[in-house]
Amino acid sequence: MKKYLLYLVSASCLLAFAACTLEEESYTEIGRDNYVNNAAEANNVLLGVYKNMSNEYTYGHHLSLLFTISTDIAQSEGNSNSGPIRIIPTNSHNPSTTEIANTWEKLYSAIYDANSFIETVSDRIGGWGDSDRELGTIYLGEARALRALFYFELVRWYGNVVLIKSTAESQLPSTEYVQAAPADVYAYIEEDLKYAAEVLPWAVDDTKRSTNAYRFSKGAALGLLAKVYCTWAGYPVRDESKWADAAAAARRVVESGKHRLIPDYETVWRNTCNGIWDAGESLIEASFYSPTSLDPDATAGRIGKWNGVVANAIEGTRGRNAGNWKVLYTFTREWEAQNDPRMKLSIADYKYDSSVGNDPVPYITSSTTGDKLDKQRQLFTPAKWDTEKYVENANYIANNDKSNINWYILRYSEVLLLFAEALNESGGSLVDAVDAVNAVRRRGFGDMSHDLSYGLSREDLREAIRKERAYELCFEGHRKQDLIRWGIYYDTIIATAQELVDWFPSANYAVRNYIIRGRHELMPIPLRDLDLMPQCKQNPGWGE
């Protein structure tokens, strides 16, 4: 079984809005007066803060798969909004949708954990020895980076959120909570990430921590900061001064020489399917381990099961892969024209059916014609997390719901593309921007034959970067938020719907039936919390 972070102390803490949600026993609160007396104890608690990344309501399912699917490149299985697997993917959710409330609650719980850790270590670190103080400072950087990540997810999904800066603020009566302007939340995130970037070591230079696998480093903090700036510069805040800041943060990573692309694109997916940590490309990665139940706090995810290649169950050998993500054929068709080797590694035009053998079974054969051909083309799924192709026996779980496959939150290739985008939008060096995109393309194509031209206009380069993000990062949870921050989410869904109808009049695309401009750029504030916070208002388009 793969070796992952072993969470020695649970940090499933008191939920942030104590008056708004159920209270839970807090292990960090119980041990706060008699624990965290040295760096080793602090590390144990910090691993509990990290554990929030592996929750069902964060990257185990919701923030990786459920919330991110409705785009111009993928959709949920079927052509209706029935059942929990389709309500959010079709944008037919509402302020009472349970999954939306669960993620809101879990993110605030995770922030509470980070706040508790930061307060406790800050109070104790002055009495530690020199070596422990050095480690404690690194751990504070990690905790602040984690808090920044959790707030980043909150603000970009829910928009108008309450900014909780301490555990004491979490205990305020719900009647006192007010929403912060998104720009203020971004500024708080910026402060945390700048601190983390200064105190954390580069992963390759880290001699202090016994392991840095799946943990924040300087490169991770800077890369996330660049992404935060790019989002801050876009919808809805539109502070375009942040483009230059994004370019500067990304440049520090790119020019550091501390990160690099894995030479073979397929190895990126073989690694994450088997728990192989490569700090060169993987900057932030959620690690999953050993599902024992469907408890949402179990450190296992649905990666490859919910969004992977369809497979039927074989008793005692493998569980069923549902294949709830379906690739839009208009995206497949467009990408096919590029002759890009990444496409075959990213889109599965096959499934696994034990009734006809162990080999992949193609959806389309030489006898597949007419309407059946187009119907079969709608069954393609993401291939990056192909359990049968990549997952080795030591990491395999014969389970219908959960897997040990990890989830990339930020890869170095994305930092390169953020660098290019920020340079282009801020009026920076076009040569550096094109070089960054071409580094990604050369890895993808295997040579320089598909390099972008240095003579592109800024408008053409913008379009090229957006397309490259779709190809390089497809199905990795970035596309929907990209479309939102670019201010084109609604228009892109409508245009995609028309393109699908033009291709095949009976094509499935249920999200078109429910999307509303000005509403679905943000999730609604959960009704159960809003009812108890009279000073807070519902997000635009969702009513009061």
Secondary structure, 3 states (H helix, E strand, C coil): CCCCCCCCCCCCCCCCCCCCCCCCCCHHHHCCCCCCCCHHHHHHHHHHHHHHHHCCCCCCCHHHHHCCCCCCCEEECCCCCCCHHHHCCCCCCCCCCHHHHHHHHHHHHHHHHHHHHHHHHHHHHHHCCHHHHHHHHHHHHHHHHHHHHHHHHHHHHHCCCCCCCCHHHHCCCHHHCCCCCHHHHHHHHHHHHHHHHHHCCCHHHCCCCCCCCCCCCHHHHHHHHHHHHHHHCCCCCCCCCHHHHHHHHHHHHHCCCCCCCCCCHHHHHHHHHCCCCCCCCEEEEECCCCCCCCCCCCCCECCCCCCCCCECCECCCECCECCCEEECHHHHHHHHCCCCCHHHHHEECEEECHHHCCCCEECCCCCCCHHHHHHHHCCCEECCCCHHHHCCHHHCCCCCCCECCCEEEEEHHHHHHHHHHHHHHHCCCHHHHHHHHHHHHHHHHCCCCCCCCCCCCHHHHHHHHHHHHHHHCCCCCCHHHHHHHCCCHHHHHHHHHHHHHHHCCCCCCHHHHCCCCCCCCCCCCCHHHHCCCCCCCCCCCCCC
